[in-house]
Amino acid sequence: MKDQKLLSPMAVYLLGINSIIGSGIFLLAGKIYQEAGVWSLLAILFAGLSIFVIAFSYANMSKLYAENGGAFVYAKALFGRFPGFIVGMVTWILGTVTLATEVSALLTALKMIFPHLEVKVIGIALILLLGVVSYFGSSLISGLDNVTSFVKIVIVFIFIVVGVVLISGRHFEFPSVLTEKTIHFHGFLSAYGTVFFFFTGFSFLPVNAEKMKNPARNLPKMMSLVMVTCITVYLIIQGLTIGILGNHLPKTIVPAATIFSQVVGSIGIPLFIVGICISIFGVIVATTFNTPTILASLAIAHEDVPLFVAKNNRFGTPTVAVVLTTAGAILLFLSGNYVFLSGLTVFMSFVQYLSTGLANIKKKFFLIGAGSVVFSLVLLTSFTGPILILGFSILIVLALIYWLIKKDQGLKKNAHENT
């Protein structure tokens, strides 16, 4: 560990920004406006503040458990092997769902240029291709991450500059939004849950705690700064899209591209879409390489995950973990569209948030722990029926797998004792 170059506080900050700001604010702005109207701004603020509390529950735990792993480490240390196994596997599944979601986001954005795109076929082919590339190692990750981070910053900057010129205050008048389809609390709650997808990347920071300089001191500070920055950026972007498009916002696939075209003409849509796709593709590639590593690390750290899952090939990548991640991402990609998958991503994050909140309570961080648990349970009420069914089905399957593993371990132990 001494020979490894550790991340500086500024590097942690940039990593957090790049991990959090993704496809959500550009592709789901219309959805949350349709659900909550102008109140979608308040949904962003409330969800951001909720995540802020949850992020601090992670930061509290990182002071006590500085090793990599995040929620999995806390769950296993404080609640035992079974909760540790469930949360650990959910962490891997979260990465797998994120991969499927971002591939869906990429193709959803491209449909604005190519409306007849064969999404399912191309999505499966892309995930398979990424799996093959992942097998041969991750040497291109750092360079690509820098490029996509730069593109993302440029996109946000251009959009804000263009948006300030076009914004109209009349779109913020409540009568224009509160039509016969009055915004009900359920719509606001649904928007609140959707906005959580905008912030799910923050949990990437505590998962990599060991890579940081003095994580006990720097992680809470940088996480706070990252959250404030992201909340501010999201409020500005949503406010601009409402102010420019108004009630037309839900009708556009990528609102920011539509707005950009109002300034530079029809060429603006493909230009902006290409920029967004470059940014999304960077997230896809990084997730492709990082997710198998999560499963391999779990196998090394947890006796209930077979060690062969972590066995590296001659290129230094865990072959079985790569295959399982690729297969899982394809199945999840086929399970629903971008909106559905983004909701499933939030459900998997919910499991981590709840377990980390409970861990805080057990370590006597009562206020921050109770806040995390309450916000997690409020988030649970925002999910649709299909997401709840699939999400809890996955948890039940994981519990059955754990029971089968324990049973097999018991049989092997008895056989060994008898011999």
Buried (B, 14 or more C-beta within 10 A) or exposed (E): EEEEEBBEBEBBBBBBBBBBBBBBBBBBBBBBBBBBBBBBBBBBBBBBBBBBBBBBBBBBBBBBBBEBBBBBBBBBBBBEBBBBBBBBBBBBBBBBBBBBBBBBBBBBBBBBBEEEBEBEEBBBEBBBEBBEBBBBBBEEBEEBBEBBBBBBBEBBEBBEEBBEEBBEEEBBEEEEBEEEEEBEEEBBBBBBBBBBBBBBBBBBBBBBBBBBBEBBEBBBEBBBBBBEBBBEBBBBBBBBBBBBBBBBBBEBBBBBBBBBBBEEEEEBBBBBBBBBBBBBBBBBBBBBBBBBBBBBBBBEBBEBBEEEBBEEEEEEBBBBBBBBBBBBBBEBBEBBEBBBBBBBBBBBBBBBBBBBBBBBBBBEBEEBBBBBBEBBEBBBEBBBEEBBEBBEEBBEEBBEBBEEBBEEEEEEEEEEEEE
